[in-house]
């Protein structure tokens, strides 16, 4: 019997904010392009998001990244087609996610910072379609977070892993954890701007798996 091979991980590039970004994203063709509506140097306005969406390859799904944002607005962006997926930051509590889930059936992603293995267990019960694991903001060494994911084993929810978790060995860590996707953001930038060489190298590296 032929052994079933894990699917190639999806690629999500976060922080697309300029027309120049759209041009190289259309060339690189990740699976998802992330527009940040939360506080960030790559933050976009609603008008910018609509403008950029019209110029993006229609095969690339748009993810909106949110922190303290009205769920009515998130739902409106999802239902209008400006974004296809809503990515909710770690600070959004369960009761608010439940409220949003009642308002839309569009895909939702939730960021989970890994402190203990209980964080992973609790995340399995969130009313979202995907999780996105990252190490805590004040932790530069991802080894502890990676150990927790490895110890937990197979999960009920499909999940992305951040580029922070992969920084030591992209291919090895992806092959070990078999994530649904990889979120690329900070590792693609140099002096606040996207680095095209890094983007093409990382995408090529991931697609070789």
JOKAGI-V160623 format. One record per run of one state. SS is the DSSP state (2 for helix, 1 for strand, 0 for the rest). FROM is the first residue (numbers start at 1). TO is the last residue. Records with the same first field share a line. If there is no record, write none. Layout:
# JOKAGI-V160623
SS: FROM-TO, FROM-TO
This chain:
# JOKAGI-V160623
0: 1-9, 15-18, 29-31, 37-42, 44-45, 56-60, 67-70, 81-84, 89-93, 104-106, 115-116, 124-129, 136-142, 153-157, 167-169, 178-180, 185-185, 191-192, 195-195, 208-209
1: 10-14, 32-36, 43-43, 61-66, 85-88, 107-114, 130-135, 158-162, 181-184, 189-190, 193-194
2: 19-28, 46-55, 71-80, 94-103, 117-123, 143-152, 163-166, 170-177, 186-188, 196-207
